[in-house]
Structure formats: C-alpha cells, structure tokens
Amino acid sequence: MTKIWFAIPLWQRVVAALLLGVITGLAWGPEAESIKWIGDLFIKAIKMLVVPLIFFSLVAGVCAIGDLRKLGAVGGRSLLLFMVTGAISVGLGLGLGTVLQPGAGLSIPLPDSFTPSTETFDPTDMILRFVPENVIDVMATGDVLPLITFAILFGIGILLAGEAGLPMVKAMDSGAIIMQKMTLIVMELTPFGVFALMAWVAGTFGTDALLPLAKVVGLNYFGCALIIVLVYPAIIKLFTKLPILDFFRGILDAQAVAYSTASSNATLPVSMRCTQRNLGVSRSVSSFVLSLGATINMNGTAMYMGLASLFGAQVFGVELGVTEYLLIAITGTIGAVGAAGVPGSGLIMMGLVFGVAGIPMETIALVAGIDRIMDMMRTMTNITGDAAVAVAVGHMMGEIDVEEYESDDDV
C-alpha cells in the first residue's frame, strides 16, 4: 500500500486530497471541524522550516554568485535585471490582488493564536527593522526581516573571505540541500493537511469557498502571462532591439519542459541549449546567467507571493496598510530569491512573506491544493525571464550571435 501511495506524484495526491476534502466537508457539514487539527499540524510543520530554510537558502544563493570582486559587468547587470523584474512582478501580484480581490466572498475567522499588526508606516522604523540587534533572538522569534539582512551579509562575508571561506560555502550548500530534503519530508504531509483544512472550510462555508480558489488560479495565470508578454519583451527591446518573436520561438522547448516539470533546475539543461543554439548567446554568458537565474530569479513566484498575500488578507479579514504592502513587496522579491528551483518550494517561502505582513499561515493550506497547477505556469515564467536576461546581457557584452538569434533553424 505504501509503495502505491508514493508511486503517485505528490501534486496528484494533493489535488485528490483537495477534491476529497471538499466532498467530505460538504457531506459532513460543520462537524468537519473535528479534523482541522490535522491541518494545524501541517501548518506548524511549515513554520518549523521557515527560519533555517531562509537562512541556508539565501546564504547559499549569495555564495552561488561567486567572487564578488570578479563578477564584473556580467554579474552586476544580471543581478540588477533580476531584482528589477522581481520587484515589478511582486508589484503586479499586489496590484491584481488589490483590484480584483480573489478572496472576496469568503470570510474565515482568524486563528486564536493570530496577533494583528499594529504598525504604522514610518520609513525610519522600517529601515531600522532590517538590522538585527541579536541574531539568535531573531532566529528564535522568527523575525525574518532582519534575518534576511544577516543572511545576505553573511553570504557576502563568505565571498570576501576568499579561499578561507570555501569550507563555509560547502557547509551552506550542504545546509541548503539538507533543508530542501527536510522540506520534501514535510511536503509529504500536504495531502493530509489539505484534506483536513479543505473539509473544514467546505463544511463550514459550503461552495462559497470554491470560487475564490478558482479566482486565484486564474489571476496566477493572468499575472504570469502579463510578465511574459509585456515585461520580458520590454527588456529585449530596450537592451537589444532584437525581434521578439524570434526570442519566443527560440525558447519554446524550454518553456514546454518548465511547464511540465514545474522545476527551474530540471529545465536548466534545456534552457542552456535553447539560449546558446537558438538565441546565439555565448556559452560563458548563458551558463553564468542561467545558472544564477535558476537560483535567484523567480519572477513568477514573486508575483504569486504578492497575489497570495492579498488573497489571505481578504479571506481572513486582515487590514493591510502601506507598511504591510511595502513589506510584502520587499520580502516577496527576496523570498523569491530564496525559493529553490524545485516544485512546491514557493509554498514554504510564503511563510516568510506572511509572517512579516501579519497574514495567517493557514492561507498556505488553502492554496496548497491548487499550487501545482499554478507552479507550472510560474516556472515557465521564471525560465523565460532567465533567457530574456541572458539575451540582454549577452547583447550588452557583445557576446551574442545575432544571425543565430534571427535564424529559423532552431534545434
């Protein structure tokens, strides 16, 4: 029986749990709340991972950049474009969530343990909040905003240490891999958590809970499509003046693999082949930019974090002010950097954004059942962005074969 269970892909088990949870809840009614504790256990397991996963993932991501003194123009330009597109993406998600309100029509009581945010916008306080007074205390309390600052500075310090920092680079890489493995273990609880919470939601709120989830899926695809057809072509036109259709024709194979696997890392070999052979970017530039992008460029995830934050706030009736919007924008961009290029990693990184903005973690379980179908589109968005930046940087550095780019003979 166990072999049969694990032979089924996790996303299929989660989708099945979502459907069974809805059916069970509708049939059982309000009494379905009796199994809600299973979903609460799943949420606690996710919270357990957030702090160490953020620390190791961000430090490893910074270390993956390489020697800061040797990055030169390629690394600097790539990083700038990645951060700009990430900020645009999370802003787009916030905009879609604010205007179209996917959580409207569903009202769920706040958890008993929830503490509402009482902060008001103060630029000085926001800046001070980024710097930790006591790193151990920050980790213990789960205050992830100053933890991000420490993790990034720690990674930079490792790079500046040069050869002396190499053992720590390996340690951080190992830590990141270990946390990813732990994440996979916890993700095995997802079908049970999703089943219990969806049964509770459906039993308590009936079919009114289904339309908001469908809205989230639709807005996820719509937001990613806007990034692909507006943001990336703008980068190519602005920095290269090359034909847009040739770009999409050249990267089509990688998009197909990304959509089917929902993994930036698994798509990396195909992305490199398409970028080098179809788009004419030199091997050195494409290898560097795409490898870096698979680690830190998650525009689809950034957009989704903004959208999911607004969804959770609307469902649980949490009022978000200017401070919370800014924190979501900042942590959504940085959280996308820390998200591993494997299926489902965005769910865990939501804990970063929700914790900072004061949004109940229970939102994660609400969207977990529909995450896979959204993750496929987000991944396709991510790898398309990697290729667009590789083309832009390659053109700026004079390391792109324009004839190859414009050729119809794609392989």
N, C-alpha and C positions, 0 to 999 in steps of 0.2 A: 504493500500500500504506500509506504514511504517513497519507494522508487517511482511509483506512478505520479505521486504528488510533485516531487522535484523534477520530474521529466517535463512537466508543464511549465512553460516560461512564466516568470513571476508576473509580468504585466497581464497575462491572460488570467492568472489566478486572482489578481486584484480586480480586474474587470468583472469576473464572475462573482467575486465577493460583493462588489458594488451592487450588482443586479439582485443577488440573493438577499442582500441586506435590505434593499428597497422592498422586495416582495415580502420578506419576513416582517418588516416594520408595518407595512400596510395591512397585513393579515393579523398581526399581533396587537397592534394599537399601542396606546401609551405604556402598556406593560413592558414593551421592548426596552424601556429604560433600565430594566434589571440587568441587562448585559452591557451596559455602557462602560462599566469598569474595565472591560477588555480593551476598549478603545482608549481609555485613560492610561492604561498600562503602555500602550503603543506610543502615546504622546510623551510619557515620561522617558521612555527609551530613546526617543529622538532628542529630547532635551539633554539627556546624558551625553550625547555625542557632540553637541554644538561647539562647546569651547575647545576641546582638543582638536576637533576636525578643522576648525577655523585656523587655529594656531599652526598646525603642521602643514595644512594646505597652502596657506598664504606664504609661510616661510619658504616652503619648497618651490612655490611659484616664483618668488623673487629670485631664489637661487638658480632656477632654470633659465633666467635671463642671461646668466654668465657673468663674466668680469665686467663690472660697470665701467671701468676705465678703458675697456677695449670695445665696448658696444658700438661706439661711433654713430654715424648718421643713420645706419640701417635700424639699429635698435631703438634709437631715440624717436625716429619718425614712426616706426611701427607702434611703439608704446603710446605715442600721442594720438594716433588714429584709433587705436583700440579703446583708449579711455574716452575719447570724444564720442565715438559711436556707441559705447556703452552708456554714457550719460544721456545721449539722445534716446536710446532705446528704453531706459527706465522711465524717462520723462514721458515717452509715448504711452507706456503702460499706465502711468498715473493719469494721463490725460483721458485715455479711453475709459478707465475705471471711474473717473470723476464724472465724465459727461454721460456715459451710457449706463452706469450703475448696475453691474451684473448681480449684485447682492440684493437689489431692491425686490421686495415681495417676500423675502424670507427673514424672519426675525427669531433668533435663537438667544435664550438667556445667557448672560455672561457666566463663566465658571465661578464657583465660590472662591477660588484662590486668586481670581483676577484682581489686580490693583490698577485702577485707572491712572493715566498720566496726568499730572497737574502742572506740567511745564508750560511756560510761555516763551515765545520766541525772543531770544536775546543773543545776538551774534557773538558777544564776548563769552557768554556761558557755553555756547556751542563749541567754540574754539577750545576753551579750557577742558571741555568734556573729552576731547580727543587724547589728552595726555594723562596717563595713569599716574597716581601718586604711589600706589602699591600694586605691583603686577600680580602678586599672589592673591591679594584681596579681590582684584578684578576678575581673576580666573574663578575664585571661589564663589563670587556673587553672580557670575555670568554676565558681567557688564562688557559686552562685546565691542563697543565702540573704541574705548582705549586699548582693548586687547588687539584690535586691528592695527593701531598705531605701533604698538610694541612689536607685533609680529613682522610688520614691514621693516621697521628699523633693525630688528634682529637679523632679518634676511640680508639687508644691506650691509650690516656689520660683518656677516659671514663672508660676503663677496669681497669687501675691502680687506679682510684678513688674508686674502690670497691663499697660498698653499697651506697656511696654518688652519684655515677654515674648512679645508676639504673633508676632514673627518666629520665635521658638523653638517656639511652638505649631505653626506651619505646618511647621517643619522636622521636629518629632517626628511629626506626622501623615504627612508625606511618608515619613519613615523607616519608620513602621509599615506604610504601604502598600507600600513597596519590599520590606520583609521578607515581607509576605504574598505578593507576587509571586514572590520567591525560594522561598518555601515551596511555592507551586504548582509551580515547576520541579522541586524536589526530590521532591515528591509523585508526579511522573511516573515516578520510579524505583521506586515502591512495588510495581507488579506484578512487576517483576524480583526485587526483594528478597524479597517474599513467596513467590514461586515457589521461589527457591533455598533459603530457610530452611525452608519447609514440606516441600520434598523431603528436606532433610537430617533434619528432625525425624521425618517419616513413615518414611524409610528406616532411621533408627537405632532408633526407638522403636515403629514399627508403628502399629496402630489405637488403641493406648492414648493417643495424643496427641489424638484427636478428641473424646472425651468431656469433658475439661476445657474445651475451647473452647466446646462446647455449653453447659456449665455457666455460663461467663462471660456468654454471650448471655442465658440465662435469668435470671441474677441481675441483669444490667443492666436488663432489662425489669421485673423484680420490684421492684428498688430504686426505679426511676423511678416506677412505679405507686404505691408507698407514699408517695413525696413528693407526688404529685398528689392522692391521695385522703385523705391524713392531714395533711401539713404545710400545704398551701395552704388547705384548708378551715378549719384551726385559726386561721390568720391572719385570714381573713374573719370567722369567728365572734367571735374575740377583739376585733377592732378595729371591726367594723361591725354585727354581729348580723343581717346580711342573709342571705336564703336561699341555700344552697349550690348547689342545683340550677339556680337562675336564673343563677348565675355560669358554670357549665359549659355551659349552653345558649347563653349569650351569647358564649362564647369558642370555640365548637366549630369555626367556619370557620377561625380562625387556627390551631387545633391541627391541622386537616387539612392546611393549607398547610405548616406547620412539619414535619410528619411526612414529607410527600412531598418537600420540598426539602432538609431537613436543614440549613437556614440561618436563623438568627435575623434576620440583616439582610434577607434576601429576604422574610421573613414580616412585617417591621415595618409596612408599609402596611396589611396586613390586620389586624394586631393593633390598630393605632390605630383603624381603622374599627369593629372589634368593641367595643373598650373605650369609645369615645365614643358610638356609636349604640345598642349593645345593653346596655351596662352603665352608661351615663349619666355617666361620668366626664368632667369638663370638658376642653376641648381643651388648655388650658395645662398642667394636671397630667398628663394622659395622654401628651402629646407629650414632656414632660420625663422622666417616669418610664420610659416605654417605650424612649425613645432611650438613656437611661442604662442601662437593663436589658439592651438588646441588646449593650451594650459590656461590662458588668461582671457581669451576673447570669447565671451558667451553672451552676445547681444540678445539672442532670443530669450535666454534665461533672465537677463536683466529686465527686459520688457515684461516678462511674465511675473517677476517679483513685484514690480510696481502694480500690475493688474491684480494679482492675488492679494496684495496688501489692502487695496481698496475693497475688494470682494469681502475679505474677512472683517474689515471695519464696518461695512454696511450690514453684513449678516448679524454681527453681534452688537450693533448699535454703538460702536465706539466713535467718538468725535475726534477727527484728526485736524490739527491746526497747522500753521505754517512750519512750526518746528518739526512736527512729525513728517510732513511732506519732504522737507529737506533731508531729514534723517533717512527716510526711505530711499530717496534719490542717491544719497551718498553710499549707504550700506548696500543698496541694490546693485550699484556699479561695482563696488568692492567685493560683494558676495558672489557676483558672477565670476570674478577673478578666481575666487577660492573654490568654485564648483568644479569637481572632477569631470573629465570628459567621458563619463560613463552613464548609462541610463539610470534615471531616478535621483541623481546627485542633487538636482535642484530642490527636491523636497527637503533634504536635510538643511541646505543653506537658507531655506526660508526661515528657519529658527533664528538666524542672525537678524534678518530684517524685522520679523515680527516682534522679537524681543526688544529691539531698540525703539520701535514705534509704538509699543504698547498694544499689540494686536494679539488676541488669544491664539495660543498654539494649536487649539482644536481646529483651526482653519486648515491646517496641514492635512488632517484626516479627511476633511470634507472634500478636498481636491485630489487626494491620493488616488482615488478610483478612476479618475479621468486624466491622470497625469501622463500616462504612457502615450495616449493619442496626441496629447499636446507636445510632449517631449520630442516626438518625431519631427514636428514642424519647427520646433525651437532649434533642434540640432542642425537641420537643413539651413536655417538662418545663420547659425554660428559658422558653419564651414564656408558658406557663401561669403560671409564677411572676411574670413581669413584670406580667401582667394582675392577678394577685392583689394584688401590692404597690400597683399603680395604684389599685385599688378601695379598699384600706385607707387609703392616703394621701389619696385624694380624699374619703373619708368623714371622716377626721380634720380635713381642711381645710374641710369644708362645701362641697366642690365636686363633688358627685355628685347626679344626679337619681334619687332612689330609685324614683319611679314608672317611669322609663325602665328602670331596672335590673330591676324586677319585672315589666315588660311582656313578654307573649308574642310581641309583634310584632318579632322580631329581623330585621335586614337584613344 
